[in-house]
Amino acid sequence: MNKKMLTITAVAALVGGTASYAATSDDVKSTDKEWADESAPATSRMSNSVKKFVEAQKSNAQKRKVSLKSDVLGRRGGAQKGALDYAIKDSDVQKMKVVINDVKTNDIPLPTVSGRYEFNPNTNQKAYWLNGTKVSESEYLSKAEKREKKYNDSKKTFVSPRTAYLTASEIEKELASSETKYITEYKEVEPNLSYGSQDYRDYSYILQKSGVTSYAHNNGVKGQGVGVYYNEGGCPPLSYVNTSYYTRLGTCPGYATHVIGVTRVLQTTAPEAMIYGIDGVNYPTNVSNYAQPIMIGSQSWSFVLDDNGYTSYDAVMDNYIYTNRVVEFVAAGNGGRQSYIGSPSRALNAISVGAVSPVDNMYVSYSSSKNSIALNDKPEVANYTSFRFPGDASYTVSGKTYNGTFNGTSAATPFMAGMTANMLSQHHFLWWHPEVVKALLIAGSKSVENSDYDVDGSSRFLAGIPHYSSFTWSDAYRWRFWQGENNSNFDSNKEIVFTEYSIQKGKHYRLAISWLTSGEYALANKNVAQDIDLSVWQNGTRIKNSASAKNPYELVDFVAPEAGSIEVRIKRFANRSTSEKVILGYAFVKVD
């Protein structure tokens, strides 16, 4: 008889969404008990669909008669040398296509180090501090390179998700082999090139509107020295690619149309960044060893799941960022205002990207808005979509056509990644610091026009659109980071305190912090491991604070009441795991 293979697949959309933040007012902070009461109960290490499959197969006692001419040794059965008859359980042959995620965190010793950077675009002067001491640019970058090499030499190879066809018993055996393995149903990605409104604009118009042309390209900044990778189901025909800045990692499974749009957006935004294409849900390892090191990931896809929880896909991405220090941008969803963002856009360390129209700076109607039950506000940023590439030839494969246009949050995500590649090319201080990059993008965002779009965002503040001038050409901005083991950097009062000088009365400022959490902890506890707050003081009076309990970032937005200096206080309100590292970034932006 023909053995049956049960392959259960579901559809995942290439998606994106909107953005929201923690309240930046003086709101009362939730206690740890209140937080625990909001948490979801512990979940199985099987997704719901896998669990149903396993339970159904275990309860299936049906046996089938299978006749074979001979066994594996060539022996025949019966006196007449007839067929060999066997009884086989259906549950032993029926299989499901699954993804196996190992969420074990790669625990690497992290020496205590802090860094500080200031840049004045008017004079083109850069200033660096290392562990509180001012150093030259060459000394800072040399020590940073040596520190990164030592870190990478001690790092184990990252374990990417693995796809397999497994029976119920094989699934249980996989789970029994490790307590950090999770198994989910394989999700088939169905790419789309367009959503909703067709208000397309030439890519040159969008680059100009976002400040990329004026503040990056016209100053010779085009992503030089930076690598960006993406995961896509297929590769672009080379006629659409600048092959001097494109590397295929692995074999090409066949041409596809969605990846053409992703590549075109990346290569027009950061034309000299090296683009690395990868098939499927895989993560590049040894990222610093490439000719142009891989520092950014751009994921124009997201799984639309059967629940809204924090998943093992999110945990794996969180671990990847936590360990490899790659900035990851993930499309949040194209399901509309009332839809949940997808996964792994829910990852705490990733930066979710929503979509706004280049015509009116408003969230587009299809951009997903609702947060997951992971309790963190998502997405963090939104950016322009609806790109048109004049002169691009039409291309059709597998019933889908690329005709020179590309929108959805699938387009906003590589645009955000390309902008960031330019930023890292211009400021090497940001290399291997996704925590600083996230803080900078949050602080450097400008408001959208329809600020009421986000269904469950903060009523006090909504995320906006990062403009290139805001985070690289402001006349006053300063960045910092702190790294080390769990007991490092914070003083006996559980604080990091420092002073910002040259504050002007009546001027608008935005300060943000961001920190990383391991995916292993987040998945087990549905929580950030460290709860860190941010406040600003002047002349002994608190001007503003941000003290959410749910987010791995905080933001304060204020107008300075007096000239002079301000005191910045970063306080670790809760430290729920002493094995978690301190990986904390800070950004200061003068808005006007």
N, C-alpha and C positions, 0 to 999 in steps of 0.2 A: 504494500500500500504506500501511498505518498504520505510522508510525515508532514504534519501540519506545523507551521511556524506562525505563531501569533505575534504580529507586530502592531502595537498600538501606538499611533502617533497623534500628535495634536499640533495645532497651528500656532506659531508665534509671529507677531507682527514686528516690522521694523518701525520703531516708535519714537516718541519724544513727549515733552510736556512743559509745564510752567514752573514757577519757583516761589519759595517762601522762606522766611527766616524766623529766628527766635525773636521774641519781644525785646525791644531795646529800652524799655522804660524801667521804672523801679518796681516792677511787679514782684509780689511775694513768690519765693522759690518753693517748689515742691520738695517734700522731704523724701528720704529714701523709702520710707514705708508707702507713701503715696505712689511713688514710682513703681514699687513692687506690685501694688494692687492693680496697676494699669497693664502690667506685663501679660503676655500671652502664656498659657500653660506650656510645659515642656512638650515638644513634638517628637514624633517618631523619626527615626533616621531614614524612613522610607516616605516618599511623597504619597499623597492620598491615593493616586491612581496605581502606584506600585503596590501599596499596601492591599488594595482591593484585589489586584491581580494575584498576589501571593496567597491571600486568604481563600480566594476562589479555587486556586489550583490545589491547595492543601486539602480542601474539602472535597475535591473531585477524586473519587475512588474508582472511577470508570477505567476498565482495562480493555485493551483492544488485542485481537489476535493478529499477529504479524507473521507471515510466511516468508522464509528465505530459502533459496536453493542450497546454500551452504553457509557455514559459519566462517569466522575470520581465519580458521585454520584449514579451510577447504573441505571440511567434513560434511557429508550429506546425511540425511536422516532416513529412518525407517528401513524395513526389509527391502522395499523396492527402491531404496535410495531416493525417496521423494523429498519433499520440502521439509525444512525445519520450522516448527511452529513455536512462537514465543508469545507470552502475554506481557504487554507493555502498558504502563499507566500513562494516560494522557498528560498528566501533570509533569511527567519526566521529559516530555518532548516539546511542549508548548513554551514558547519563549517571548519575552518582551524586550524591546530595544530600550536600553536605559543609559543614563549617564552616571558614572561613579565619581563623586567628589570627595576628596580627602581634605578635611579642613584643619588638619594638624598644623599649628604655627611653627615655623622654622625659628627656633629661639637662638638668637645670635647675640653674644655679649656686645653691648653698646657703650663705648667710653663717653664720659661726660664732656660735652662741648657746647659752646654757644657762639653764635655769629650775629653780626650786625652790619647793615649796608645802607649807605645813603648816596643818592645820586642827584646832582643838579644839572638838568639839561641845558640851562642857560650858559653854564661854563663848561659843561661836559666833564665835570669832576666827579670821580667815584671815590668813596671812602669806605674802608673795611675795618672791622674790629673782630678779633678772634679771642674768645674767653675774656672779654672785657678790655683787651689791649689793642690799640690802633696799630694796624700793620699795613704794609704796602700791598697793592693788588697782586703782584707776582708772588709774594710770600703767602698771602691768603689762598690763592688758587693752587699753589704748589702743595700746601698742606692739605687742602681739601681733596686733591687728587690722590695723595698718599693715603689719606683716611678712607677714601672710597675703595681703593685697591685692597687695603687690609680687610675691610669689611667684606668685600666680595670673595676674597680668598677663604674666609671662614664660613661662607654661606653654602648650604646644601642646595642641590638642584631643585627648583620648584616643580611640584607635581601638578601637571595640568589635568583637567577633567578627562575621563576616559569613557569612550562609548563601547558598549558591548551588547550582544544578544544573550540573555540569561534566563534560565528556568527559575521557578520559585525557590527550589533548593539551592541553586547557585547564588541567587540573591541573598539568601540567608547566610550562606557560607561567606560571601564577601563581607557582609556586615559583622559577622563573628570574628573576622580576621583583624579588625581594628575598630576601636570605639570612636574614631574620628572620621569614619567613612559614612557618607550619606548617598543614597541612591534615589534618583528621580527618573521619571519617564522622559525619554528623548523627545525633544520638541523640534519639529521641522519648521524652519524659517521660510516664510513666504514674502519675498521682497516686493515692495511697491515703490514707484518712482514719484507719484503725485498724490496729494490729498487736498480735499476742500477747495479753497479759493485758488484761482489761477492768476493771482496778481504778481506775475514774474517780473523781475528786473535784471538787467544785465549784471553779470558778476562785477564788472568794473564800477558800477554804481554802488553796489553793496560794499565793496572794499573802500570806496571813498567815504560813504556814509558812516562806516564803523571806525574811521580813522586809520585803517591799515595802510592805505595809499600814502596819506600825508605824513604820518608819524613813523611808519616802518619802511615801506618800499622806497620812498623818496629820500630816506636817510641811509639807504644801502642795507637795510635789515630785511632779510628774506628767508630766515630759518636756517642759515648756515650753521653747520656743526651739530644739528639736532636731528634725531631720528624719531619718526612717528609710525606706529604700526596700527593696522586695523584687521579685524576678523570679518571675513565675508564669504559667502557661499559661491565662490567662483572668482575669476580674475578678469581684468579689463582687457579688451583687444589693445594691442600696443599702439595702434594708431591714435588712441586717445591719451597716451601717456608720454610724459617726458622721461624717456628711459634712462637718462643720465642721473635721475634722482628717484629711481624706482628699483626695488629689489624684491623678487618673489622668494619667500621663505617656504620651501617645499614645492611640490609639483602643482601645476595648475589643474584643477579638476574639470575645467571647462569654462568657457566665457559666460558672463552674465551681464545684465544691464544695470542693476542697482549699484554695483561696484564702480561702474563708469562714473556715475554722479559723485560718489564719495571721493574717488581719486581726483576728479576735476576740481572739486571744491578745495581739497587739500593743496593741490599743486598750484592753483591760482592764488591762494592765500599765503602760502609759504613756499614759493617756487624753488628754493634751494635746500629745503629740508629733505632728508632721505625718507621716502615712503616705503615701508615694508608691508607686503601683503601676505596674510595668513588665512588658510582655509579653516572653517569650522571654529569651535569655541576652544581655542588654544592660546597659551601664553608664551611669549618668547623668553628664553632663559639666558643667563649671562649677558644681560642687557648692556652693560658697559663695555663689552668686548667688541661690539660692532664698529665698523669704520666711522660711522656717525652713530654714537650711542643712542639706544632706544630710551627716550625719556618720557614719551607721551603715547597713550593708547586712545584710539577713536573708535567707538563702538556704535554704529548706526543700526542697532538691532536691540531688541529686548523681548524676553519671553512674557507673553500674556498668560499668566498662570490661573489655576482654578481656585486660588485663594490670594489674599493680600498680605501674606506674612513675609518675614525675613527668611530667605531660603539659603540652601547650601551654595547656590550659584553666587549669591551676594557674599557669603562668607569666603568663598574661594577668591573672589575679586578683592575683598578687603585684605585677605592675607597677602595677596600678590602685591598690593600697594604698600602694605605694612613692611614687607620684607624687601621688595625691590625698589621702592621709592620712585615708582613711575606714576605720572599724573594720568589718571584715567577719566575720560569723558564718555558718558553713556546716554544715549537717547532715552527720554523718559516716557514717551507714549503718544500715540496719535489717536487715542480713543475718545477724545473730547473732554470737556471740563469736568464731567462727573465720573470719569474713569480713573482707576488707580494707575499709578506708574508701574512699569514692568520691572522685571528682574534680569540682569543684576544692577539696574539703575538704582535699586534700593540700598546698595552697599554704602556703608557709613563713610568710607574713605573716598569713594568715587565722587565725581562731580556730575550730577544729572543736568541735562540740557533740554530746556523747553524751546518753543519756536515763537518768534514774533515776526510780524510783517514789516518788510523794508519800506512799505508805503506810508504807514501811519504809526509805527512803533507800538502796535497793540498785539497782545497775544492772539494767535490765530485760533479759530473756533475748534479745531481738532486737537489742540495741544492738551495732553492729559494734565490733570490738576491735583487729584486726590493722593494724599500721603498713604503709605502702607502702615500696617500695624507695628512696624519696627520702631515707631514712636519718634522718628527723626523727620524734620521738615524737608521735603524734596519737591522739585529739584532746587538746586542752589542758584543756577543762572539760566537765562534764556538768551537766544541770539537769533540773528536774521536767517530767514529761509527764503525759498522761492527764487532760486538762481536760474538765470538763462545764460547759455554759452553760445553766442552768435557764431555761426559758421560750422558748428559741430554737425557731422553727418548723422543721419538716423541709423539706428542699429537695432535689429530684432533677433532675439534668440529665445527659445522655449516659450513662445507666445507673448513675450513682453518686449516692449519697444522703448529705447532711449531716443529722445528726439531733441536733445540739447537743453532740456529743462529738468530741474530737480528741486523738490521741496520736501515738506515734512520735517520732523525733528531729525530725520536721517540726514538732512542737509545742514541744519543748524549745528549738529554735533561736530562734523569735520571742520566746519568754519571756526568753531570755538577752539578746536585742537590746532588748527593752522595759526590762528592768532597767538595762541600760547607758544607755539614753536618759534614765532618771531620774538616773543618776549624773552624766552630762554636764550635765544641766539644773542640778543642784545645785553642780557644780564646773566652772566654765568653764576652769580651768587645763587640763583634759583635752581641750579642743577641738583637733582636728587633731593629736592625739597617740595614734595606735593603738598605738604601741610602749609608752607608759605604761599604757594601758588593759589591754593583755595582761598586763604585769607585775603590775598591780594585781589582776586576776582570778585569776592564778596564786597570788599571795601570799594572797589573801583567800578561798581555797577551804577547805571543811571535808570531812573524809574521808567516803567512802561506807562502807556496812556490809560489803559483800562485796568487800573490797579485793583478793581473788585473781582477780577476774573478768577483768582485762586480761591477754590471752595473752602479749603481748610488751612490757609496760610494765616500768619499773624495779622491781627487787626491793626497792629502798630506800625508794621513795616512789611513791604513786599519786595522781593528781589527784582532786579532790573537787568539791563543789558550792559555787559562790560564794553566800554569804549576804549580803544587803544591808547588814546591820550591820557586817560584817567590813571592807568597803571604803569606808564613808562615816560610820560612827558609832563606830568604835573610839576609845578615849581617847588613842591615840598612833599616828599614821600620818603618813608624809611621802613626798612624791613628787618626782621630779626627771626632767629630760631634758637631752640633749646633742645638738646638730645641727650639721652643717657638712660641708665637703669632707673627703676621706679623710684628710688630714694634720692634722685639727683635733682639739681637745679632749684627746687623750691626751698625756701628758708624754713626756720622753725615754726613760723606762723602759717605755713603751707602757701606762701605767696612768692611771686616774682614781682618786684617793684622797681620802677625806673622812671626817669624824667624825660619829657619831650620839651625842647626849648623853642623859642622864636614863634610862639603862638600869637596870632593876631586877633584882636578883639573884633567880634562881629563876623568872623570868617567861619565857613562851614567845613567841618572835618568828619572823617569816617575812619574808625579803627576796628580791626577784626582780628580774631585769633581762630586757629583751627588746629586740631590734633588728631592723631591716628589711633585706631583701636584694632586689635587683632580680630579676624573673622571667627576664630575658634571661640573666643570669649563672647562675642556678640551673638553667635548662633546659640550657644549654650544658655545665655542669660537674657537675651532679647534686650540688651542694654549697652550703653557705652561703659567701658571699664573705669574711665576717669571723668568726673564732672567738673569742668573748669569754668570759672566765671571771669568776666572782664568789667572793670569800672574805671572811670576817669574822674580825677579830683583836681580842684584848683583852689588855692588859698584855704585849704582845710575843709572845703565843701565838695561833696560829691555832685558832679555835673550830670553824669549819666552812667547807667550800668546795664549789662545784659547778663541775665542769670537763668537761662533755660535749663531744664533738667533732661531734655530729650536729644539735644543736638551735639555733634562733635565740633561745633563752632559757635562763636558769639560775635555780635556786632554792636557797636555804639555809633550813633549818628548825632552830632551836636553842633551848635553854634557857640563859639567861645565867648563867655560873658566878659572876660578881661584879657588883656595882653599879658605876655610874660611866659610862664611855663605851666605845664600840667603834669600831674603824677598819674602814671598808669599802674594799675594794680591787677595782677592776674592771680586768682586764688583757686587752688584745688579744693573744691567744696566736698567732693567725695572721691575716695580712692578704693575701688571695689576689688582690685586684684593687684597684689604686690609683684606679680610676675610681668605685668604690662610695662612697656618702655615709656619713657617721656619722649615724645616726638611732636613738638609744639611749634607752630609758626605764628607770626604777627605781621600785620601790615598797617601802615599809617598813610592816609591819603588826604591831602587838602583839596577839597572839592572846588572852592572858589575863593 
